[in-house]
Amino acid sequence: MASSGSGYDLSPTTFSPDGRIFQVEYASKAVASSGTSVGLKVKDGVVLVTEKILTSKMLVPGSSRRVHGLDRHAGCSITGLISDGRQLVNRGREEASNYVDTYGIRSPPVVLCERLSSFAHYFTLHGALRPFGATAMVAAYDEDEKDYSLHMIEPSGQAYKYYGCAAGKGRQGAKTEIEKLDLQALSCEEGLAAAVKVVLQMRDDNKDKPMELEAGWCRDGKYSKVPDGVLKDAEKKGREELEEEEDMDEDEDE
C-alpha cells in the first residue's frame, strides 16, 4: 500500500518503504498539470517560452506573469503554481543582488542556480514545510566563460544544466520535438520560433483552456523580456506551420 501513500505522505521528511518521498512527488504533479514550458540554449543565447493558462475571461492580459528577470544577466520562467514560483523568483533576485554586493561582480549562473536549488531543497527537509509546487528554468550569461547556460530547478531541489528542456503537461512530447532540433545552428529569433511552435504543438485548442504565451531570452550578455510584437509574430508563424503540416498529413492520408 506504500504506493498510495498510506501515511507516508504526511510529511516531506518521511521516506516510504520503497524509498519515495510522496510530498515531493505531489509537488511534481502540480508542475505536470501546468501549462507547457520550453527552454532552448541556441548558438547566441537562451530562449524561454511558457504557456500561461487563462483561468478566467476577466483576466487582464499580461497579469500573473510566469517569466521574470532575476538580474541584468539572468531570468527565469515558472511552471506550476504561480505563487510558489514567485518565492523562487524573489529568492533568486536576493541571491543575485547579494552576490554583487559581496563580490562586486555578477553571479555566475552555476552559483545562482546552486543557491536557488538549495533553497528549494530546504523545503523538503522539515515537517512544518512543504515542497514548492513549481519548477524554474533559469537562463543566464556567464561573464567569465563568455557563454550562456540553461538550468532547470525541480521541486525536489535538483538542478540540471540543459541544452533544451521542457516542463508542464506537454513535457514528454515537447522533449521529443526538442531532440529533433539542431540547437547550435539556431539564432535566438529562430530558437524563439521553434520553442513557440513546440508549445503550440502540445496543445489541443478544442479541449484545452485559452492561454497566452510569455517569453524571455538571454542574448548580447543581457536578459530581457521578448517584445510583444516579436512574440506575436513567432506565434503566428508557428500556427501557420502547424496548419500546413496538418494539411500535408491529410493529403498523404487521402
C-alpha positions, 0 to 999 in steps of 0.5 A: 500500500506504500504506493498510495501513500498510506501515511507516508505522505504526511510529511516531506521528511518521511521516506516510504518503504520503497524509498519515495518521498510522496510530498515531493512527488505531489509537488511534481504533479502540480508542475505536470498539470501546468501549462507547457514550458520550453527552454532552448540554449541556441548558438547566441543565447537562451530562449524561454517560452511558457504557456500561461493558462487563462483561468478566467475571461476577466483576466487582464492580459499580461497579469500573473506573469510566469517569466521574470528577470532575476538580474541584468544577466539572468531570468527565469520562467515558472511552471506550476503554481504561480505563487510558489514560483514567485518565492523562487523568483524573489529568492533568486533576485536576493541571491543575485543582488547579494552576490554583487554586493559581496563580490562586486561582480555578477553571479555566475549562473552555476552559483545562482542556480546552486543557491536557488536549488538549495533553497528549494531543497530546504523545503523538503527537509522539515515537517512544518514545510512543504515542497514548492509546487513549481519548477524554474528554468533559469537562463543566464550569461556567464561573464567569465566563460563568455557563454550562456547556460540553461538550468532547470530547478525541480521541486525536489531541489535538483538542478540540471544544466540543459541544452533544451528542456521542457516542463508542464503537461506537454513535457514528454512530447515537447522533449521529443520535438526538442531532440529533433532540433539542431540547437547550435545552428539556431539564432535566438529569433529562430530558437524563439520560433521553434520553442513557440511552435513546440508549445503550440504543438502540445496543445489541443485548442478544442479541449484545452483552456485559452492561454497566452504565451510569455517569453524571455531570452538571454542574448548580447550578455543581457536578459530581457523580456521578448517584445510583444510584437516579436512574440506575436509574430513567432506565434503566428508563424508557428500556427501557420506551420502547424496548419500546413503540416496538418494539411500535408498529413491529410493529403498523404492520408487521402 
